Amino acid sequence: MVIAVAIDENVQAITDLSEGISYPVLMDPNHLLTELYAISNVPSVVWIDENDKIVRPAAAEFGTNTFTEITGISRETHMQQVRNWVHDQIVPEDASYVVPDLSEEEIQARLHFRLAVHLRNEGKVDDAETYFDKAAELAPLDFTIVRASMPLRGGDPFGEEFFELYQKYQDAGSPFHGIPRSK
Amino acid sequence: MSEITIISESATPTQGNWVNGAACIDAASLNDAIGWELKPEGLCQEDTCVPVEDRARIESGDGIDIAEVARILGRPSLLSSSTNTVTIGQPSVIRSRALSEREAPNFTLKDLDGEPRSLSSWAGKKRLLVAFSSW
């Protein structure tokens, strides 16, 4: 079964995105999952078996092929791998990859982000900005910090600032807490 | 006494003071704030107790040093006297066990109807945990 967790505080946007979906969709406005599972970007998919063991750690996988040209990741490959696991207990080779732990800075960035979200909810916009800034200084290439904060700060997560972030990320060798891809 | 808000799974206002940079909160608020209590045997949550070697480091006439409690529980913290908050993260050992020993951390989050749901409520099934967003 699929459990979708929105690393997001925008219930309306997620409700719209989830229209027609029958599996559970959970809201994670405080980014609990990014701390517990060391997740640094979305989409990230983790395979968990009947005994609560992680069979395949976080990997970027997509429900569509919209980004296949950019990412080199195909929806069908993942779906076939999932079928092989469900029916025949076969797991792909890359499943043995060990995701690196969060650094102290990345852990602190998550706390700074969480505080900023709290302050924003309290209407303390200037204080929130201070902590969004500090979070971004601590983890400048973490999409769950920098990109996620864009709509909370009046920015556009699909605009110029996203492309600047993506360029910086690529220039740094695409550091990502998850199974690395060739492309 | 002033109000210090402890932000962990939720945000809990407590009575407390900033003493030389440390956030000292009222002992009676500790359980509400992080779900642990200071007892003679140590820091306790239900039947589990973590011994406290140097009690004077966490407990004084000013209250309980909440960052020191977090440290003993292996949880990171962020002190902010300017906003009167202490933000406490999840135990680092839960994440490192997930990464090295492949134990899937349980969590409880609300669904779109506001109902709390836990990963463990679907135990015994193969699950694809999909982290996504609107951003």
Interface residues (C-beta under 8 A of the other chain):
Chain A: M1 V2 I3 A4 V5 A6 I7 D8 N10 V11 A13 I14 T15 L17 S18 P24 V25 L26 M27 D28 N30 L32 L33 T34 E35 L36 Y37 A38 I39 V42 P43 S44 V45 V46 W47 I48 D49 E50 D52 K53 I54 V55 P57 A58 E61 V82 W85 V86 V98 V99 P100 D101 L102 I107 Q108 R110 L111 H112 R114 L115 H118 L119 K124 D127 Y131 R147 A148 M150 P151 P157
Chain B: T5 I7 E9 A11 P76 S77 L78 S80 S82 T83 T85 T87 I88 G89 Q90 S92 I94 R95 S96 A98 L99 S100 R102 E103 A104 P105 N106 F107 L109 K110 D111 L112 R117 L119 S120 W122 A123 G124 K125 K126 R127 L128 L129 V130 A131 F132 S133 S134 W135
